Structure formats: C-alpha cells, structure tokens
Amino acid sequence: MRTKTKAQKMARIADAKKAENIIVLDVRNICNYTDYFILATGQTSNHLQAICGEIVKEFKKLEVELLGLDGINAPYWRVLDYGDVIFHCFTEDTRRYYNLERLWADADKVEWEKKTRVSKKEEAKK
C-alpha cells in the first residue's frame, strides 16, 4: 500500500468512528522520521480508544505492521506509529495545548475525503 494511500485510509477510518477536525499532513520535506502525520480529535478517552482500535484492527487485516503505540492508558492523547505514517488522536483541549498544526505549519495538507458523485437528479434540486 502506498504511503499516501495509507494515510488517507487512516483518516477515513477515523472519520467513520466520528473523529473530528481530521488533518493529513505531508511532512516528507520537513521531517526525517516519517512521511505523513494524521491529526484527529476525539471526545473522550473511550472515543480515542475506539478510533485508534479501529485503525489497528483494519490495518492488521491488511497486514500493515504497527511499529509503536503510545498513550494506551492516557486519557488525552494516543499515537499509532506505522513508520511512514504516524496517527495522533487527542482530546480537544490537548490538541489545542500542543498545537501540532503550528509546529508543522510548513507541511502540505493532503486531501483525504472520498469524493462523492452528485447525480444529475440531486444537482437539479439545488
């Protein structure tokens, strides 16, 4: 699986588990230890666990190795390290406090949402 595709898939899984404010950052030109960061917000510790658990489950099915997991018992921030892609899931307050978006402001944002086709019938309703 291509690295960018992997990052986009993680974002879509997080979205399906109701994560909010999901951002995929291409850090290849500014970071020497990974290619992409995904930042996502969850509401509670249980929500963070559900989001990360679903990503781990789905990537295990794809035989993509999880290299590291941090914050398994932390109520506010969890990190999944897949080497070329690192997924961060925070509570809103923690995300605001650490502000990784500012730290990696030079990174390019990557489109991750699935494009949905609008039928001609739906378009006519507009």
Buried (B, 14 or more C-beta within 10 A) or exposed (E): EEBBEBBBBBBBBBBEBEBEEBBBBBBBEEBEEBBBBBBBBBBEBEBBBBBBEBBBEBBEEEEBEBEEEEBEEBEBBBBBBBBBBBBBBBBEEBBEEBEBBEEBEEBEEBEBEEEEEEEEEEEEEE
